[in-house]
Amino acid sequence: RVMKWMKGKKEGIIVAGGQGEGNGLTQLSNPLGVVVDQLDTVYVADFGNARIMRWPKGATQGSVIVGGNGEGGQSNQLNVPEGLSFDRHGNLYVVDLGNDRVQKFNIEFIMINDDMCWVHVER
């Protein structure tokens, strides 16, 4: 799980995972990297599931935005994702340690019927 600790507070809050180890949308398996965007959306490098998860602020479950297709070296697969970073253009960079590469993804957000949806395009 990923916890958020506010300065001066004695208890943290769960912002991602928290339902035990596993591959469900409410679970993580050995999260190694975390980054938070300007909207407080949490992105997690879920090493054990070879995927990147996205958790909007207040969400009870995440969504898979990169990987999740088993460990491997194809463009839609990861092998030991461990680090995440955004550039000023909103591109997501994923350190894919097991494949000795850094992948770049353009994450675009769109609104459909007041629901936020995501689309990712690999470049």
BELKAPE-V824459 format. One record per residue. N is the residue number from 0. PSI is psi in radians with two decimals (* if undefined). BURIAL is + if it has 9 or more other ideal C-beta (glycine too) atoms within 8 Angstrom, else -. Layout:
BEGIN
n = [N	N]
psi = [PSI	PSI]
burial = [BURIAL	BURIAL]
END
This chain:
BEGIN
n = [0	1	2	3	4	5	6	7	8	9	10	11	12	13	14	15	16	17	18	19	20	21	22	23	24	25	26	27	28	29	30	31	32	33	34	35	36	37	38	39	40	41	42	43	44	45	46	47	48	49	50	51	52	53	54	55	56	57	58	59	60	61	62	63	64	65	66	67	68	69	70	71	72	73	74	75	76	77	78	79	80	81	82	83	84	85	86	87	88	89	90	91	92	93	94	95	96	97	98	99	100	101	102	103	104	105	106	107	108	109	110	111	112	113	114	115	116	117	118	119	120	121	122]
psi = [2.80	2.22	2.58	2.24	2.07	2.48	2.27	-0.13	2.62	-0.20	2.50	2.99	2.54	2.22	-0.17	2.42	-2.57	-0.11	0.62	2.96	2.40	-2.97	0.22	2.99	-0.13	0.19	2.76	2.82	1.75	1.07	2.29	-0.45	2.52	2.42	2.56	2.30	-3.07	-0.32	0.17	0.42	2.30	2.27	2.29	2.26	1.82	1.45	-0.86	-0.38	0.10	0.92	2.88	2.21	2.58	2.24	1.74	2.69	2.23	-0.01	2.57	-0.20	2.74	-3.11	2.60	2.13	-0.34	2.42	-2.53	0.19	0.54	2.79	2.44	-3.11	0.09	2.90	-0.36	0.29	2.73	2.80	1.75	1.06	2.26	-0.26	2.58	2.57	2.60	2.57	3.13	-0.18	0.03	0.15	2.41	2.22	2.29	2.14	1.99	1.39	-0.79	-0.36	0.11	0.86	2.84	2.19	2.55	2.29	2.38	1.93	2.06	2.41	2.38	2.73	2.26	2.02	0.79	0.17	2.34	2.27	2.85	2.65	2.35	2.47	2.17	2.44	*]
burial = [-	+	-	-	-	-	-	-	-	-	-	-	-	+	+	+	+	-	-	-	-	-	-	-	-	+	+	+	+	-	+	-	+	+	+	-	-	-	-	-	+	+	+	+	+	+	+	+	+	+	+	+	+	+	+	-	-	-	-	-	-	+	-	+	+	+	+	-	-	-	-	+	-	-	-	-	+	+	+	+	+	+	+	+	-	+	-	-	-	+	+	+	+	+	+	+	+	-	+	-	-	-	+	+	+	+	+	+	-	-	-	-	-	-	-	-	-	+	-	+	-	+	-]
END
